[in-house]
């Protein structure tokens, strides 16, 4: 009987199930293999920005070969699509231009390109022959034109299909050399639906290109981006707290580094390979981090702890590698162990030798920097020893509390595998990148989310009451306070972000005064002790609806007063429900709010945010100043005066 049931339920598997996909169709069916996740442009790691990056990378490689000092990037609305919001991207460089005879193949056939020949492109970032082919296949309109030696060729595609081709023709117009690529991302279902590019994400991308390529000018919609001082400019413009001493900036052949100490806790690094921002680090960043610690330790010769030496370090490194090996097509983590495919010098030795020689020389020549650095290291040591007595016990207590009560409801990705989110050695890699943890207030809210969540990738952490205001406190509070201790353990970030277990840390509080207060207290905690968690784009705010407007025909969820008024004007005979807390929303409804249509606001942190001053004002002890600010800025509508209890 069991065999009969098995036979009935087994899916047929024969020759007809073996399918071959051409290059174009494979990209469109499995875009994640080529550009990471899709997305609509809301988040900086959405694949929509990889399309731009892959196109610009080719122009950057031209500059790095000494060809073309200007790259123009323009994004304009096409007037097509819903509300006329489709956008066209145009990238123009003044390099050598794609060879005309193979231009069509270069942008449409996988594993085709000039970068397999290291003579034509030495130390390039694009080596797999994939970039523009993926852009082409994932665009409803793609146009490429190349200018070389008084001739040109122009071809247009749609979803990777060749639509028109001028072939090679004579040209005596104003465009002398270089390449123009234009594309409009495919906004059809399952791809970049309702996409919209955000200027701040693109500007950050271009600024990084400028830092890594001194002498290059990038122009985005008329605005210029250049850098004279490379990584020195990068740190100066990106640090959210002041350096304790002038930034150390050192350059050599195929390597550039910059570093300083700040008053913030933890370590913060920016790393690049051949101009590519390796946001997940890799072999070069690990070598740099190790070299900083050991070089400084040997310089002082005081048997200092490496943790004390590196605590507060903000650093950047850029190296050039022949034929680099990355751990994915999106090139966010370097896997190369050697500086070239023929071996010779390892990445670790190359970085270590440079840092050991040049940083040691710098320290011998700059006694004022040495004095400040030593004081910072000694302060770190004092703080570490002050909390050493509670650390071990606190860690054990946190693990016990997480296991023995419903504080953390983990996701299935971590049930049997606690590898960090940045691990790339497991079949669940794609799921790991989707992991998130909701930080909720109280058991009722966490209960609703727990019943509604996708248990594969979504975890829930329940706060008990309002967290402590951690502003101005030492890191010992992280271990002494049970809420913070357990949260730190759940995220696995005590020793930095390398072991972070969730890609998104989502603060999910009620849309009321208490909920807003808890949100601020949690942000204060992260900014005080784990600012890199925010800087790396891991912290989000969950947006949940304030109102439900419905009748017998339809239901609308409104996230603002404007949306509520619009719904009232369009829905006949509406019934209105005001959601006062997450616990009031039924689990069935909640599925829609934390599923595919989830609304998240990413928390960003930049130098211009003046976070130190903001925290001091809003979370410090200047109660009288805040009270006066509220009084001075309180606006009361006349018809609501009777409702206010003075």
C-alpha positions as CSV (number, residue, x, y, z in Angstrom):
1,X,0.0,0.0,0.0
2,X,2.8,2.4,0.9
3,X,4.6,1.7,-2.4
4,X,1.3,2.4,-4.3
5,X,0.9,5.8,-2.6
6,X,4.6,6.7,-3.2
7,X,4.1,5.9,-6.9
8,X,1.0,8.1,-7.1
9,X,2.7,11.1,-5.5
10,X,6.1,10.9,-7.2
11,X,6.5,13.6,-9.9
12,X,7.3,12.3,-13.4
13,X,10.9,13.0,-14.5
14,X,11.9,12.3,-18.1
15,X,13.7,13.7,-21.1
16,X,11.1,16.4,-21.4
17,X,12.2,17.8,-18.0
18,X,15.7,18.6,-19.2
19,X,15.7,22.2,-20.5
20,X,18.4,24.3,-22.1
21,X,18.2,28.0,-21.6
22,X,20.1,30.4,-23.8
23,X,22.2,33.2,-22.2
24,X,19.4,35.8,-22.3
25,X,16.7,33.5,-20.9
26,X,18.9,32.2,-18.2
27,X,19.7,35.8,-17.0
28,X,16.0,36.7,-17.0
29,X,14.9,33.5,-15.2
30,X,17.7,33.6,-12.6
31,X,18.6,37.3,-12.3
32,X,19.8,36.8,-8.7
33,X,22.9,34.9,-10.0
34,X,24.0,38.0,-11.9
35,X,22.9,41.0,-9.9
36,X,22.0,39.7,-6.5
37,X,18.5,40.5,-5.3
38,X,16.1,42.5,-7.5
39,X,14.3,45.3,-5.6
40,X,12.7,48.6,-6.7
41,X,15.5,51.0,-5.8
42,X,14.3,51.5,-2.2
43,X,17.5,50.0,-0.8
44,X,21.1,50.6,-1.7
45,X,21.8,46.9,-2.3
46,X,18.9,46.5,-4.7
47,X,19.9,44.9,-8.0
48,X,18.6,48.0,-9.9
49,X,21.8,49.8,-8.8
50,X,24.0,46.8,-9.9
51,X,22.8,47.5,-13.5
52,X,24.3,51.0,-13.3
53,X,27.4,49.8,-11.5
54,X,28.1,47.1,-14.1
55,X,27.8,49.7,-16.9
56,X,30.1,52.2,-15.2
57,X,32.6,49.5,-14.3
58,X,33.5,49.2,-18.0
59,X,34.1,52.9,-18.2
60,X,36.2,52.8,-15.0
61,X,38.4,50.1,-16.5
62,X,39.0,52.3,-19.5
63,X,40.2,55.1,-17.2
64,X,42.4,52.7,-15.3
65,X,44.1,51.8,-18.5
66,X,44.8,55.5,-19.1
67,X,42.0,56.1,-21.5
68,X,39.2,58.7,-20.9
69,X,39.2,61.0,-17.9
70,X,35.5,61.9,-17.9
71,X,32.5,59.6,-17.4
72,X,29.0,61.1,-17.7
73,X,26.0,59.5,-16.0
74,X,22.4,60.8,-16.7
75,X,19.1,59.5,-15.4
76,X,16.0,61.0,-16.9
77,X,12.3,60.2,-16.8
78,X,10.9,58.7,-20.0
79,X,7.2,59.8,-19.4
80,X,6.2,56.2,-19.9
81,X,4.7,53.7,-17.5
82,X,2.6,54.3,-14.4
83,X,2.6,58.0,-13.7
84,X,5.3,58.5,-16.3
85,X,7.9,57.3,-13.8
86,X,10.0,54.9,-16.0
87,X,13.6,56.1,-16.1
88,X,16.4,55.9,-18.7
89,X,20.0,55.6,-17.7
90,X,22.8,56.9,-20.0
91,X,26.5,56.3,-19.4
92,X,29.1,57.9,-21.7
93,X,32.8,57.5,-21.5
94,X,35.7,58.8,-23.6
95,X,37.8,55.7,-23.6
96,X,38.9,53.5,-26.6
97,X,35.4,52.5,-27.4
98,X,34.2,48.9,-27.8
99,X,35.9,47.2,-30.8
100,X,33.2,47.7,-33.5
101,X,33.4,44.3,-35.2
102,X,32.5,42.5,-31.9
103,X,30.4,45.2,-30.3
104,X,27.1,43.3,-30.4
105,X,28.6,40.2,-29.0
106,X,30.4,42.1,-26.2
107,X,27.0,43.3,-24.8
108,X,24.8,40.3,-25.5
109,X,26.8,37.0,-25.3
110,X,27.9,35.7,-21.9
111,X,31.5,34.8,-21.5
112,X,32.5,37.3,-24.2
113,X,34.7,40.3,-23.5
114,X,38.1,41.9,-23.7
115,X,39.0,41.3,-20.1
116,X,40.1,37.7,-20.4
117,X,43.2,39.2,-22.1
118,X,45.2,40.8,-19.2
119,X,47.2,42.8,-21.8
120,X,44.2,44.8,-22.8
121,X,42.8,45.2,-19.3
122,X,45.3,44.8,-16.5
123,X,44.0,44.7,-13.0
124,X,40.4,45.2,-14.1
125,X,37.3,44.6,-11.9
126,X,35.2,43.0,-14.6
127,X,36.6,39.6,-15.6
128,X,33.7,37.3,-16.1
129,X,32.2,38.6,-19.3
130,X,28.8,39.1,-17.6
131,X,28.2,42.7,-16.7
132,X,26.5,44.5,-19.6
133,X,25.0,41.3,-20.9
134,X,22.9,41.1,-17.7
135,X,22.0,44.8,-18.0
136,X,20.9,44.2,-21.6
137,X,18.8,41.1,-20.8
138,X,17.1,42.8,-17.9
139,X,16.2,46.0,-19.8
140,X,13.2,46.7,-22.1
141,X,15.4,49.1,-24.0
142,X,19.2,48.8,-24.4
143,X,21.3,50.9,-26.8
144,X,25.0,50.8,-27.3
145,X,27.1,53.0,-29.6
146,X,30.9,52.9,-30.0
147,X,33.1,55.5,-31.7
148,X,36.6,54.5,-32.9
149,X,38.9,55.8,-35.6
150,X,36.4,57.8,-37.6
151,X,33.8,55.0,-37.5
152,X,30.9,54.1,-35.4
153,X,28.3,51.3,-34.8
154,X,25.0,51.5,-33.0
155,X,22.8,48.6,-31.9
156,X,19.5,48.5,-30.0
157,X,18.0,45.6,-28.0
158,X,14.9,44.7,-26.1
159,X,15.1,42.2,-23.2
160,X,18.3,41.0,-24.8
161,X,17.0,40.5,-28.3
162,X,18.7,42.5,-31.0
163,X,16.2,44.9,-32.6
164,X,18.5,47.0,-34.9
165,X,22.1,47.3,-35.9
166,X,23.7,49.9,-38.1
167,X,26.9,47.8,-38.5
168,X,30.2,49.6,-38.9
169,X,29.8,53.0,-40.7
170,X,32.0,56.0,-41.4
171,X,31.5,58.9,-38.9
172,X,32.8,62.5,-39.0
173,X,30.6,64.0,-36.3
174,X,31.7,65.6,-33.0
175,X,31.9,62.3,-31.0
176,X,35.5,61.2,-31.6
177,X,35.9,58.2,-29.3
178,X,34.3,56.2,-26.5
179,X,31.1,54.4,-25.7
180,X,27.5,55.4,-25.0
181,X,25.2,52.9,-23.3
182,X,21.6,53.7,-22.6
183,X,19.1,51.3,-20.9
184,X,15.6,51.3,-19.3
185,X,15.2,48.6,-16.7
186,X,12.5,46.0,-17.3
187,X,9.6,46.9,-14.9
188,X,7.5,43.9,-15.8
189,X,6.1,41.5,-13.1
190,X,8.8,39.6,-11.4
191,X,11.6,42.0,-12.2
192,X,12.0,45.8,-11.3
193,X,8.3,46.6,-10.7
194,X,7.6,50.2,-9.8
195,X,11.4,50.9,-9.7
196,X,12.8,54.3,-8.9
197,X,16.4,55.3,-8.6
198,X,17.5,57.3,-5.6
199,X,20.0,60.0,-6.1
200,X,21.7,59.5,-2.8
201,X,22.6,55.9,-3.5
202,X,23.9,56.8,-7.0
203,X,25.9,59.7,-5.6
204,X,27.6,57.5,-3.0
205,X,28.5,55.1,-5.8
206,X,30.1,57.8,-7.8
207,X,31.9,59.4,-4.9
208,X,33.5,56.0,-4.2
209,X,34.6,55.8,-7.8
210,X,36.1,59.2,-7.5
211,X,38.0,58.4,-4.3
212,X,39.5,55.3,-5.9
213,X,40.5,57.0,-9.2
214,X,42.2,60.3,-8.6
215,X,42.2,62.3,-11.8
216,X,38.9,61.0,-13.0
217,X,35.8,63.3,-13.2
218,X,32.4,61.7,-13.0
219,X,29.4,63.9,-13.9
220,X,25.9,62.8,-12.7
221,X,23.0,64.9,-14.1
222,X,25.4,67.8,-14.4
223,X,27.0,67.5,-10.9
224,X,30.7,66.8,-10.8
225,X,32.5,64.3,-8.5
226,X,36.3,64.3,-8.2
227,X,38.9,63.5,-5.6
228,X,42.5,64.8,-5.2
229,X,43.4,62.8,-2.1
230,X,41.8,59.4,-2.6
231,X,41.1,57.5,0.6
232,X,42.0,60.5,2.7
233,X,39.0,62.2,1.2
234,X,36.9,59.1,1.7
235,X,37.5,58.9,5.4
236,X,37.2,62.7,5.9
237,X,33.8,62.8,4.2
238,X,32.4,59.6,5.7
239,X,33.5,59.6,9.3
240,X,30.5,60.5,11.6
241,X,32.8,61.4,14.5
242,X,36.0,63.5,14.6
243,X,39.4,61.7,14.3
244,X,41.5,61.7,17.5
245,X,44.6,62.5,15.4
246,X,45.2,63.5,11.7
247,X,44.3,60.7,9.3
248,X,47.3,58.6,8.3
249,X,47.4,58.3,4.5
250,X,49.9,56.1,2.8
251,X,50.3,55.1,-0.9
252,X,52.4,52.5,-2.7
253,X,52.3,50.6,-6.0
254,X,49.0,48.8,-6.2
255,X,48.0,49.8,-2.6
256,X,46.6,52.8,-0.7
257,X,45.6,52.9,2.9
258,X,44.2,55.5,5.4
259,X,43.4,55.1,9.1
260,X,42.8,56.9,12.3
261,X,41.3,56.3,15.8
262,X,38.0,57.8,16.9
263,X,36.0,57.9,20.1
264,X,33.5,55.4,18.8
265,X,33.5,51.7,19.8
266,X,34.3,48.9,17.5
267,X,36.1,48.9,14.2
268,X,35.1,50.4,10.8
269,X,36.7,49.6,7.4
270,X,36.2,50.6,3.8
271,X,37.9,48.2,1.4
272,X,38.3,48.2,-2.4
273,X,39.8,46.0,-5.1
274,X,40.5,47.4,-8.5
275,X,38.1,50.2,-7.8
276,X,35.3,47.9,-6.6
277,X,33.8,48.6,-3.2
278,X,34.0,45.2,-1.4
279,X,31.4,46.0,1.2
280,X,31.8,42.5,2.8
281,X,35.5,42.7,2.9
282,X,37.5,39.7,2.0
283,X,41.2,38.6,2.1
284,X,42.6,42.1,1.7
285,X,40.5,43.6,4.5
286,X,41.3,40.8,6.9
287,X,45.0,41.2,6.1
288,X,44.8,45.0,6.6
289,X,43.0,44.6,9.9
290,X,45.6,42.1,11.2
291,X,48.5,44.2,9.9
292,X,47.3,47.4,11.7
293,X,47.1,45.6,15.0
294,X,50.4,43.8,14.8
295,X,52.4,46.8,13.5
296,X,51.1,49.1,16.2
297,X,51.7,46.4,18.9
298,X,55.3,45.9,17.7
299,X,55.9,49.6,17.6
300,X,54.9,50.2,21.2
301,X,56.3,46.9,22.4
302,X,54.0,46.8,25.4
303,X,52.3,43.5,25.0
304,X,49.0,45.3,24.2
305,X,45.9,43.4,23.4
306,X,45.0,43.6,19.7
307,X,41.4,44.3,20.6
308,X,42.5,47.4,22.5
309,X,44.7,48.5,19.7
310,X,41.9,48.3,17.0
311,X,39.0,49.5,19.1
312,X,37.9,52.8,17.6
313,X,39.9,52.4,14.3
314,X,38.4,53.7,11.1
315,X,40.4,52.6,8.1
316,X,40.3,52.2,4.4
317,X,42.3,50.1,2.0
318,X,42.4,49.8,-1.8
319,X,44.6,47.3,-3.7
320,X,45.0,46.3,-7.3
321,X,45.0,42.6,-8.1
322,X,45.5,40.8,-11.4
323,X,42.4,38.8,-12.2
324,X,40.8,39.0,-8.8
325,X,38.5,36.2,-7.6
326,X,35.3,37.4,-5.9
327,X,32.9,35.3,-4.0
328,X,29.9,36.2,-6.2
329,X,29.1,38.0,-9.4
330,X,28.2,41.2,-7.5
331,X,31.8,41.4,-6.3
332,X,31.2,42.4,-2.7
333,X,33.8,40.1,-1.1
334,X,37.3,39.3,-2.3
335,X,38.3,35.7,-2.3
336,X,41.7,35.9,-4.0
337,X,44.6,34.7,-1.9
338,X,47.3,35.8,-4.3
339,X,48.0,39.2,-6.0
340,X,48.1,37.5,-9.5
341,X,46.8,34.2,-10.9
342,X,50.4,32.9,-11.2
343,X,50.9,33.2,-7.5
344,X,54.1,34.8,-6.3
345,X,53.1,37.1,-3.5
346,X,50.0,36.4,-1.4
347,X,47.5,39.2,-0.7
348,X,48.2,38.7,3.0
349,X,51.9,39.2,2.7
350,X,51.6,42.1,0.2
351,X,49.3,44.0,2.6
352,X,51.2,43.1,5.7
353,X,54.6,44.1,4.3
354,X,53.4,47.4,3.1
355,X,51.6,48.3,6.4
356,X,54.5,47.1,8.6
357,X,57.1,49.2,6.7
358,X,55.1,52.3,6.0
359,X,53.0,52.6,9.1
360,X,55.9,51.9,11.3
361,X,57.9,54.6,9.5
362,X,55.1,57.1,9.9
363,X,54.8,56.5,13.6
364,X,58.5,57.1,14.2
365,X,58.2,60.4,12.4
366,X,55.0,61.6,14.1
367,X,55.3,61.6,17.9
368,X,52.2,63.7,18.5
369,X,50.1,61.0,16.7
370,X,51.8,58.3,18.7
371,X,51.0,60.0,22.0
372,X,47.3,60.3,21.2
373,X,47.2,56.8,19.8
374,X,48.8,55.3,22.9
375,X,46.3,57.2,25.2
376,X,43.4,55.8,23.2
377,X,44.7,52.2,23.4
378,X,45.2,52.6,27.2
379,X,41.7,54.0,27.6
380,X,40.4,50.9,25.6
381,X,42.3,48.6,27.9
382,X,40.9,50.2,31.0
383,X,37.3,49.9,29.7
384,X,37.9,46.3,28.6
385,X,39.3,45.3,32.0
386,X,36.4,47.1,33.8
387,X,33.9,44.8,32.1
388,X,36.0,41.7,31.9
389,X,34.6,40.4,35.2
390,X,31.0,40.5,33.9
391,X,31.6,39.5,30.2
392,X,31.9,35.7,30.5
393,X,29.0,35.4,32.9
394,X,26.9,37.9,30.9
395,X,27.5,35.9,27.7
396,X,26.4,32.6,29.4
397,X,23.4,34.3,30.9
398,X,22.3,35.8,27.6
399,X,22.5,32.4,25.8
400,X,20.5,30.8,28.6
401,X,17.8,33.5,28.5
402,X,17.5,33.3,24.8
403,X,17.1,29.5,24.9
404,X,14.8,29.3,27.9
405,X,12.2,31.9,27.3
406,X,10.3,33.3,24.3
407,X,12.5,36.3,24.0
408,X,14.0,35.1,20.7
409,X,12.0,33.2,18.1
410,X,14.7,32.3,15.6
411,X,14.3,31.5,11.9
412,X,14.9,28.1,10.3
413,X,18.0,29.3,8.5
414,X,19.7,29.4,11.9
415,X,18.1,26.4,13.7
416,X,20.8,24.0,12.5
417,X,23.3,26.4,11.1
418,X,24.4,29.5,12.9
419,X,26.8,30.8,10.2
420,X,26.9,34.6,9.9
421,X,24.9,36.4,7.2
422,X,28.1,37.1,5.2
423,X,29.0,33.5,4.9
424,X,29.1,32.2,1.4
425,X,29.8,28.5,1.9
426,X,26.4,27.1,2.3
427,X,23.5,26.1,0.0
428,X,21.2,28.5,1.9
429,X,23.2,31.6,0.9
430,X,20.3,33.3,-0.8
431,X,18.0,32.7,2.2
432,X,20.7,34.0,4.5
433,X,20.8,37.3,2.6
434,X,17.0,37.4,3.2
435,X,17.2,36.9,7.0
436,X,15.9,39.6,9.3
437,X,15.0,40.0,12.9
438,X,12.0,42.1,14.2
439,X,12.7,43.9,17.5
440,X,9.2,44.3,19.0
441,X,7.8,45.8,22.2
442,X,5.9,43.4,24.4
443,X,4.6,39.9,24.0
444,X,1.4,40.8,22.1
445,X,3.2,42.5,19.2
446,X,5.8,39.8,19.0
447,X,3.0,37.2,19.1
448,X,1.3,38.8,16.1
449,X,4.5,38.9,14.1
450,X,5.5,35.4,15.2
451,X,2.2,33.9,13.8
452,X,2.5,35.9,10.6
453,X,6.2,35.6,9.7
454,X,8.1,33.5,7.2
455,X,9.7,31.1,9.6
456,X,12.5,30.3,7.2
457,X,14.1,33.8,7.3
458,X,12.3,36.0,9.8
459,X,13.2,36.0,13.5
460,X,11.5,37.9,16.3
461,X,13.1,39.4,19.4
462,X,10.7,40.7,22.2
463,X,11.7,43.6,24.3
464,X,10.4,43.8,27.9
465,X,9.3,47.3,28.6
466,X,11.2,50.4,27.5
467,X,15.0,49.9,27.0
468,X,17.5,51.9,29.0
469,X,18.7,55.2,27.6
470,X,22.3,54.3,26.9
471,X,23.5,57.7,25.9
472,X,26.8,58.6,27.5
473,X,27.2,55.2,29.2
474,X,30.2,52.9,28.9
475,X,30.0,49.6,27.0
476,X,29.7,47.8,30.3
477,X,26.0,48.6,30.2
478,X,25.6,46.3,27.2
479,X,26.5,43.4,29.5
480,X,24.9,44.6,32.7
481,X,21.5,45.4,31.0
482,X,19.7,42.1,30.3
483,X,17.8,43.5,27.3
484,X,20.9,44.8,25.6
485,X,22.9,41.7,26.6
486,X,20.4,39.3,25.0
487,X,20.0,41.4,21.9
488,X,23.7,41.6,21.4
489,X,23.9,37.8,21.8
490,X,21.0,37.3,19.4
491,X,22.6,39.4,16.7
492,X,26.0,37.9,17.5
493,X,27.8,41.3,17.1
494,X,29.9,41.5,20.3
495,X,33.1,41.1,18.3
496,X,32.0,43.1,15.2
497,X,29.8,42.6,12.2
498,X,31.7,39.6,10.7
499,X,29.5,37.2,12.6
500,X,26.2,39.1,12.2
501,X,23.4,36.6,11.9
502,X,20.7,38.7,10.2
503,X,20.9,40.9,7.2
504,X,18.2,43.2,8.4
505,X,17.6,44.4,11.9
506,X,14.1,45.8,11.9
507,X,12.8,47.9,14.8
508,X,9.0,47.2,14.9
509,X,7.3,49.4,17.5
510,X,3.8,50.8,17.7
511,X,2.9,54.0,15.9
512,X,2.3,56.0,19.0
513,X,4.4,58.1,21.5
514,X,5.6,55.1,23.5
515,X,6.5,53.3,20.3
516,X,8.5,56.3,19.0
517,X,10.3,56.6,22.3
518,X,11.3,52.9,22.2
519,X,12.5,53.4,18.6
520,X,14.7,56.3,19.6
521,X,16.1,54.3,22.6
522,X,17.0,51.4,20.3
523,X,18.7,53.7,17.7
524,X,20.6,55.4,20.5
525,X,21.9,51.9,21.6
526,X,23.0,51.0,18.1
527,X,24.6,54.4,17.4
528,X,26.4,54.4,20.7
529,X,27.9,50.9,20.6
530,X,27.5,49.5,17.1
531,X,27.4,52.5,14.6
532,X,28.8,50.3,11.8
533,X,25.6,48.2,12.0
534,X,23.8,51.4,10.9
535,X,26.5,52.6,8.5
536,X,26.5,49.3,6.6
537,X,22.8,49.6,6.1
538,X,21.5,46.8,8.3
539,X,19.1,48.8,10.5
540,X,15.5,49.4,9.4
541,X,12.2,50.8,10.7
542,X,9.1,48.8,10.0
543,X,6.2,50.9,8.7
544,X,2.8,49.5,9.7
545,X,-0.6,50.9,8.7
546,X,-2.3,53.5,10.9
547,X,-5.8,53.0,9.5
548,X,-7.9,50.3,7.7
549,X,-10.6,51.8,5.4
550,X,-13.0,49.2,4.0
551,X,-16.4,48.4,2.7
552,X,-17.9,45.2,1.3
553,X,-16.0,45.5,-1.9
554,X,-12.5,46.5,-0.9
555,X,-10.0,47.0,1.9
556,X,-7.3,49.7,2.0
557,X,-4.5,50.1,4.5
558,X,-3.3,53.6,5.1
559,X,0.1,54.5,6.4
560,X,-0.4,58.2,6.7
561,X,-3.1,60.8,7.2
562,X,-2.9,61.7,3.5
563,X,-3.5,58.1,2.5
564,X,-6.5,57.9,4.9
565,X,-8.1,61.1,3.4
566,X,-7.6,59.7,-0.2
567,X,-9.2,56.4,0.8
568,X,-12.1,58.2,2.4
569,X,-12.7,60.1,-0.8
570,X,-12.6,57.1,-3.0
571,X,-14.2,54.3,-1.0
572,X,-18.0,54.5,-0.7
573,X,-19.6,54.0,2.7
574,X,-16.3,53.3,4.4
575,X,-15.7,51.7,7.8
576,X,-12.6,53.1,9.5
577,X,-10.4,51.3,12.0
578,X,-7.5,53.0,13.7
579,X,-4.7,50.6,14.7
580,X,-3.3,51.7,18.0
581,X,-0.7,48.9,18.4
582,X,0.8,46.0,16.5
583,X,-0.8,43.6,18.8
584,X,-4.3,44.8,17.6
585,X,-3.5,43.7,14.0
586,X,-4.6,40.1,13.4
587,X,-1.9,37.6,12.3
588,X,-3.7,37.1,9.0
589,X,-3.6,40.8,8.2
590,X,0.0,41.1,9.5
591,X,1.2,38.7,6.8
592,X,0.7,41.4,4.2
593,X,2.7,43.9,6.1
594,X,5.8,41.8,6.6
595,X,5.6,39.8,3.4
596,X,6.4,40.8,-0.2
597,X,4.8,44.3,0.3
598,X,6.7,45.1,3.5
599,X,7.5,48.8,3.9
600,X,10.9,49.5,5.5
601,X,12.7,52.7,6.1
602,X,16.5,52.2,6.1
603,X,18.3,54.0,8.8
604,X,21.3,55.9,7.3
605,X,24.2,57.5,9.0
606,X,26.4,60.2,7.3
607,X,28.8,62.9,8.5
608,X,26.3,65.7,7.9
609,X,23.8,64.0,10.2
610,X,26.0,65.3,13.2
611,X,25.0,62.3,15.2
612,X,27.0,63.3,18.2
613,X,25.1,66.6,18.5
614,X,21.8,64.9,17.8
615,X,22.2,62.3,20.5
616,X,23.4,64.9,23.0
617,X,20.3,67.1,22.3
618,X,17.6,64.4,22.1
619,X,18.9,61.8,24.5
620,X,21.2,63.8,26.8
621,X,20.2,65.5,30.1
622,X,19.4,68.9,28.6
623,X,15.7,68.5,29.6
624,X,15.0,72.2,29.9
625,X,16.3,73.0,26.4
626,X,14.2,70.2,24.9
627,X,11.1,71.4,26.9
628,X,11.5,74.9,25.6
629,X,12.0,73.7,22.1
630,X,8.7,71.8,22.3
631,X,6.9,74.8,23.7
632,X,8.3,77.1,21.0
633,X,7.4,74.8,18.2
634,X,4.0,73.5,19.4
635,X,1.3,74.3,16.8
636,X,-2.3,74.0,18.0
637,X,-5.2,74.1,15.6
638,X,-7.9,76.4,16.9
639,X,-10.7,73.8,16.5
640,X,-8.8,71.3,18.6
641,X,-8.0,73.5,21.6
642,X,-10.8,72.1,23.7
643,X,-9.4,68.5,23.2
644,X,-6.0,69.4,24.8
645,X,-5.5,68.7,28.5
646,X,-3.0,71.4,29.5
